Amino acid sequence: MTWRHFDHDADIGVEAFGTTPAEAFEAAAAGLTAIVTDAPVAAAIEVELACQAPDLELLLADWLNALIYEMATRKCLFGAFEVTIDGERLSGRARGEQVDRARH
């Protein structure tokens, strides 16, 4: 599972790779967290997420938006991800910890 950041007119982009779409979605989530911090993120809490969209591009956008929402409302960062994709449906788990401004 790999990802890389790239310059984007709007902000910063994440290009993610995997042998399956689910692995690429996990990599995209890791790349998203890496925009915020390069510090290790402990797996102290777990959040389950579910998304549905008519195609993989929209499903990826929904997945990343759901993660951003959870990070903002829970004031946490995620560092470990599990994704299962079944047609138009995504089931996922994100593990992380509360933001520690001194470390993150």
N, C-alpha and C positions, 0 to 999 in steps of 0.2 A: 504494500500500500504506500503510494507516494503522492506528493503534491508539490507544487511550486507556486510562488507568488509572481505576479507580473503587473506592470503598470497598466492602469486603465483610466480613461478620461474621467470617469465618475469618481474613482477612488483607487482601490487596489483589487486585483483579480486573483482568483485561486484556480489553478488548473490541477485537476485531480485524476489519478490513474488507478485502475484496479483490474483484476482479471474478470470481474463481474460488475454490473452496475452497483450492486450493494457495496462492494469493496471500494468503488470509486466514490460513492456517497460518504462512506466512513472517512476516506482520505480527504474529501472536501471539508468535512466537519473539522478534522484535525488542522487543516490549513486555515480554516476560519479562526480557530482558537489561537493559532500561531500569529495571527495579525495582532492580537491583544497582548500576548506574552510569549516569551521563549523559555520561561521557567517551567519546571515539571508541575503537573496538576495531579493532585492525589485523587483517588477514587473513593471519597468519603460519602458521597451521596449519589443516588441513582434516580434518574427521571425516565419515565416511559413516554414515548411520543408516537403519534399516529398521524399519517397524512394520506391524502388521496388526491390524485390529479390525472388527467387524461393522457399525459405522455411523460417521458422521463425528464425532460427539461423542466417542465412545470413542477414535477414531483421533487426534483432537486431544489428548486427555489422554495417550495413549501417546507422541505426538510430544514434547509438553512434558516429560513425565517422562524420556524418553530424553535430552533436552537437559540437564535438571537433573542426571541421573546423570553425563553426560560432563563437565559443568562441575565437579562435585564430585570426581570421580576423577582428572581431568586437571589440576585447579586452574587452569582457564582460563575465559574468557568468549568468547562468540560474538557477532559483529556483522553477519554476512552469512549469508543462508540461501537454499537452493534446495529446493523441494519438488515432487515429482511424485506425484499420486495416481491409482491405477488400481484402481477398485473398492474393495476392502477393504485394499489395500496402499499403503503410503507409502514412497517412496524419498526420502531427503533428504541434503543436505550442509550442514554448518555450518562457517563459517570464523571463526577468532578468534585469540586470543593468550593466553599465560600471564597470570594475574592479577598486576598491578603495584599493590600497595596504595597507593603514593604517587599514582598516576594514577587508579585505579579506585575 
